[in-house]
Amino acid sequence: MGASLRSIAERAGVSLATVSNVVNGYRPVAEPTRRRVQQAIDELGYTPNLSARHLRRGRTGLIALAIPELTNPYFAELAEMAIREAAALGYTLVMESTDADADMELALLGGSRRHVVDGLILSPVRIGRTEVLARRDALPLVLIGEGVSDVPHDHIAIDNVAASRAAVAHLVALGRRRIAFIGARGHDDRQSAQLRLRGFRAGIAAAGLPDRPELTVVTDRFGRADGSAAMRRLLTLAEPPDAVFAYNDLIALGAMRAATDAGRRIPQDVAVVGIDDIEEGRYANPSLTSISPDKAEIARLAVRRLVDRIEGRPPRPPYDVQTPFTMAVRQSTAGARSGFRGPTQVEHLG
């Protein structure tokens, strides 16, 4: 490796220290000099030994992303983006599935992977602010999602209350008046299910619609089967809903299947909106209208902030950032009534 660095220095006409600064990112290098060094790197085909670099710094070169379930397409898409971002920064991202289990989340929070990884990105579901505040482990940590906020750690999420209000406003604008919410769950006001329920209720109130408790359905989990069972229950009501806002796209897809199996037309009889904008929803028939978080930005911010913490540059206070979202309007709401035809329409909302 040293010989390679010397060759680059000779080719670029700079010192070995300058080459080291460019390759390792130790110190800023003037842009013309950096370009000259990079050209020499490209010409000589130099590839840095990342494992050796991390070992010299007392690191593993691994960071962990811990998510509630690997089978959820939202987390799968987010993980793929995070893997690419980590690789661009010279790190390897490894996956952990907590299965939304409190003990697993607490173990990770307490440093159970301290000697394996250099840092942790965690999407908590079962633990809350109290558990995070009680943490004593010094492993760099970034929180994503809405499970925990207002803590001394970097936290990245969308504004779930605003997103849910936007979904309800969209349905109200289509003339829907009996709007159901599927996916209520949890007792912590900061949990995403509760935040989305809060936004749903705020949207209903803003539209001047009556609060109908029978149109709010609690689910045990957040999958297709849960959405299907909830929709079947709603369809037994004397006044079934003419629209559904689902906690996520998987619940929405299950609800749509149950509705069509029961002979309901989507969106003529029941309009449906989800959250996550997963690929499956785009190719469903009918395609699913969904609140679309900026997954790429969430992944980028989470990985870069974690690497900053690991490498200690520059020291910054923890921040709590809300990433933007849009609404991807598709056939499940924009069908016959609006004359929807062709590709996705997108409303920029956040």
HELIX and SHEET records of a PDB file:
HELIX    1   1 GLY A    2  ALA A   12  1                                  11    
HELIX    2   2 LEU A   16  ASN A   24  1                                   9    
HELIX    3   3 GLU A   31  LEU A   44  1                                  14    
HELIX    4   4 LEU A   50  ARG A   56  1                                   7    
HELIX    5   5 PRO A   73  ALA A   88  1                                  16    
HELIX    6   6 ALA A  102  LEU A  109  1                                   8    
HELIX    7   7 ARG A  129  LEU A  133  1                                   5    
HELIX    8   8 ASN A  160  ALA A  173  1                                  14    
HELIX    9   9 SER A  192  ALA A  206  1                                  15    
HELIX   10  10 PRO A  213  LEU A  215  5                                   3    
HELIX   11  11 ARG A  224  LEU A  234  1                                  11    
HELIX   12  12 ASP A  249  ASP A  261  1                                  13    
HELIX   13  13 GLU A  279  ARG A  282  1                                   4    
HELIX   14  14 LYS A  295  GLU A  311  1                                  17    
HELIX   15  15 GLN A  331  ALA A  334  1                                   4    
SHEET    1   A 6 THR A  92  SER A  97  0                                        
SHEET    2   A 6 LEU A  62  ILE A  67  1                                        
SHEET    3   A 6 GLY A 119  LEU A 122  1                                        
SHEET    4   A 6 LEU A 141  ILE A 144  1                                        
SHEET    5   A 6 ASP A 154  ALA A 157  1                                        
SHEET    6   A 6 ASP A 320  GLN A 322  1                                        
SHEET    1   B 7 THR A 216  VAL A 218  0                                        
SHEET    2   B 7 ILE A 179  ALA A 184  1                                        
SHEET    3   B 7 ALA A 243  ALA A 246  1                                        
SHEET    4   B 7 ALA A 271  ILE A 275  1                                        
SHEET    5   B 7 THR A 289  PRO A 293  1                                        
SHEET    6   B 7 PHE A 325  VAL A 329 -1                                        
SHEET    7   B 7 GLN A 345  HIS A 348 -1                                        
END                                                                             
